[in-house]
Amino acid sequence: MVNMNKLEEKKIELVDTLMEHYSFDELSKAEQAIVLEVLKSPSEYNEMKEVNKQLSKIKRGERNVPVPNPRILKNLKEKYFHDHNDATEPHAKTRNLFVRKLSFPVYQMGAAAIFLLTLFFAFREPVQFTDPEPIIREVFVRDTIKVMQPNDTVFIEKVIYQKSGKPGENLAVLNKKIETTETGNVTKSMEFLKSVNKQKGFSLKEKEYLLSLNVEAD
Amino acid sequence: MPGDSQFLPDEHLMKGVQNGRQAEFELLYSRYAQRMLGYFYRMFNGDEEKAQDFLQDLFIKVLEKASLFDTNQNFEAWIFTIASNMCKNEYRKLNHHQTFSQQVNGQEGIEFRMDSKIDFENYQLAVFQLVERLEPDKKELFILRFEEELSIEEIANILKLKEGTVKSRLFYLKKFLAEKLKVYDPKTNG
């Protein structure tokens, strides 16, 4: 099978070569016989010969082909050559440092890095190890503020009395009378009532205390 | 150096690329970008966007595989081998085979008179249109041989085939084209 293929290939090669130079009629009888082993008819041979001739006229660039997008080269340069703008300069190689042997620019770069580090440490302000200032943090206690209804009024009810020590005498009573609104929540008015032992009255201390409670002392 | 390198062979420029030199790469790019774009453009039937993408990928491969290139070998064959493999992978992905075969096999032969330059241009156009619808391997063979004008040896190298096989495939390709595009010859046809 391999030999058959080889033979076939040889015949094809021969026919192809003959086709480049001669028409079927110009071939010898032996050549024509070989051609007819490969092709069906003399006309097929001549047609192929013509195709051969026409195809040989086709030149590269005959077909309209777009031009390469300029961004392609730009992207490639940025990705693979961004370290050096002009690689034609000597010692411009900086890529693949770990693959290649270390080249001269690497030593230069290393020396420059050491020099810069030395400068940095030499002119740096010394670190002071004094006691650090205490950090004062203000602590704010945040109250919880409950916002009440705007119309609400809060009253503190206190009963203030004074013992006279004498039987039959009324106690000095300070009281408030609370009247509620229809809703029952809001006090509309307050009236202080008091029944005071007129004769005795209040001491100054008691009066101050009563005043602090916003109660009028007679 | 940049002035001199214009005359250097591709393989020598690749040595520069292997050493990370931009100037040599740019020169190689200028030599091959248009050509390789044309190759992809024809292989993908005029899909420009895809051709441009493949062109970029191709040169990325050239840069990334530069160290694998043997500078004693032919660069042209090497770059076409990479491009050819990229196309094969793409066609495998798209599975275009059947569509192309069916389209071409169903087509009747067209006859051309070859009396003028315009006739040849029409004939050539018909050849290109026919080639566009060929199976990818036949199309590639046509492009490499008749448009890129590569030698049988180079094509064999690119397609990883024996030279004899390439010759025989080219022969049958021409036979096929001759069946589809008949040239009217007053001498033979009367």
Interface residues (C-beta under 8 A of the other chain):
Chain A: K6 E8 E9 K10 I12 E13 V15 D16 L39 S43 E44 N46 E47 M48 E50 V51 N52 Q54 L55 S56 K57 I58 K59 R60 G61 E62 R63 V65 P66 V67 P68 N69 I72 L73 N75 L76 K77 K79 Y80 F81 H84 D86 A87 T88 A92 K93 T94 R95 N96
Chain B: M1 P2 N19 G20 R21 Q22 A23 F25 E26 Y29 A33 Q34 R35 L37 G38 Y41 R42 E48 A51 Q52 L55 Q56 F59 I60 L63 M114 F120 Y123 Q124 V127 F128 F146 E147 E148 E149 G164 T165 K167 S168 L170 F171 K174 K175 L177 A178 E179 L181 K182 V183 D185 T188
